[in-house]
Amino acid sequence: MDCLADLDQELMRVAVIGGGYAGLAAAVTLAQQDVPVTLFEAGKQLGGRARGVESHGLMLDNGQHILLGAYRETLRLMALTGANPDDVTRLPLELAVSGHFELKTPRLPAPLHLLAGLLGARGFTWDERLSAIRFASMLRLQEFQLKQDESVASLFARHRQGGNIVRLLWEPLCLAALNTPISQASAQVFLNVLRDSFSHARSDSDLVLPRVDLSTLFPLKASAYIQNRGGTLHANARIRNLERDGADFVLEWDGGREAFSHVICATAPQHALPLLAGLQELASATRLISSFSYQPIATVYLQYPDSVRLPRPMLGMSGGHAHWVFDRGQTHLTPGLLAAVISAEGAYQDLAPEQLAAAIDMELKREFGLPTPLWHQVITEKRATFCCSVGLERPHQVTVLANFYLAGDYTAGDYPATLEGAVKSGVKCAKLICETP
C-alpha cells in the first residue's frame, strides 16, 4: 500500500486521538508511509484496554488477552514494529475444563482438524459429539451466513445444541469472543469468528499466548517505530476541544493547540462522544454510539507459592464465577501466578474485590487443591467491551465529514470487540487517508 504519487504529504498533517491498539495501528501504518502523524493519548500509558499494569513488583495486565492465529493484521504489525518471536507462545488449539471436558485439534487441514477434534472430544456423549459435528458442518455449508441475525442462544436452540456441548464448548467460546451473554449475543458475529478461526487454515485456530505484558507486546514497540519514522507522540494529553477551522481540524489539549488536515478518532466509544459533540455533521454516528451498552471483564490475579503449576497454561472453569484460568508461570515466567478471567456481566459484580478474590481462590482450590495464596489483585474493566448484541448497528470508519475517521473495535466490521478488530479498523483508516486523491 503506497500513498498516491500526487499526494502532497508536506501539507498533510494527521492527528490520531487515542493510543490504544486501534490508534497505534493507524499511526504505525501512516508512519510506514512517511505520512506526518501525531498521536494523542489521554493517559500516561499507551495500550488502552490492553496494557501492562505494575503490581506487587510484577508486570500484570489490565485484562488477560489472547490472540488467535487468524489475527493476521495484529501479528503483522507486531512483526513490522520489531516484536521478538519469543514474546508469544503459539499452540495448536486445545480446550479443556479440568475433569470435565477436553478437545484437541490434530494437525489436519481445516476444517477437518475441528471435526476430528469434536469427534474425539472427552466429556461429551456420542450424540453430543455428532450433534456438534453436524452443527459445524452445516455452518460451513451455509458459509457462516444467517438470513437474519438472532441471539446465539436462539441459534443453539434451533440446531439442538444443548447440555454439555453448550455449557462446556459453545457458550465459553462465545463469551471469550464476544464478551456478551449468549441470550443477547449476535449469532452472526459469533459465526464470523468461527468462520475465520476454523474454516480457512488450520493455524488460524492456534492459540497465541503473550509471554510479556501487553504494553511490551505491541504498544511500546509501536511507539518507538512511530517516533523513529518522524511521528510525534503526546502522552497525558487529553483532547479538550475539537473544532473545524475551514478545511482543518483544530485540537486543543492542556498545554497545546494545533491544526491538522486529517483526524482519526481512535478512542473508546464512550470517550469519543464528547469529542464528536461539537461536530454537527457527525450526529448520526453520535446517536449510534450513544445507544451502546457495555459489558465488563474481571481479572483476578492470585499469587501462590512458586511450586504451583496447572496442567496447562490455559484451562476452562465451570460451575463458578471464573470462565478461564491462566498459569502465568508457564506463559510469563512468573511461577505460581494464576489469572482467572470472568467475562461479561454476572453475580460476581455484587462482590467486593476481597470477596471476589476469596471466591475465585475457593474455586481454584476445589479444582486443583491449591495452597493459600500469598497475595491477590483484582482488576475490573467495567466497560471492557461494547455489548455485541443482535442486529447492533455500528458506525463506519468513514464519516460524512471529509478527512475525519473513526477507528476502534466498536466500529463497523465482522468482529466483536477484539484486538484484531481494533487493529483492522486503525489500518483501514490509515489506508483511506493514504488513498485520498
Secondary structure, DSSP 8 states (H G I E B T S, - for coil): ----TT--TTT--EEEE--SHHHHHHHHHHHHTT--EEEE-SSSSSSTTS-EEEETTEEEESS---EETT-HHHHHHHHHTT--GGGEEEE--EEEETTTEEEE--S--TTHHHHHHHHT-BTS-HHHHHHHHHHHHHHHHTTT--SS--BHHHHHHHTT--THIIIIIIHHHHHHHH-S-TTTBBHHHHHHHHHHHHSS-GGGG-EEEESS-HHHHTHHHHHHHHHHTT-EEESS--EEEEEEETTEEEEEETTEEEEESEEEE-S-HHHHHHHHTT-GGGHHHHHHHHT--EEEEEEEEEE--TT---SSSEEE--SSS-SEEEEHHHHSS-TTEEEEEEESS-GGGGS-HHHHHHHHHHHHHHHH-----SEEEEEEEEEEEE--BTT-----SB-SSTTEEE-STTSSSSS-S-HHHHHHHHHHHHHHHHT--
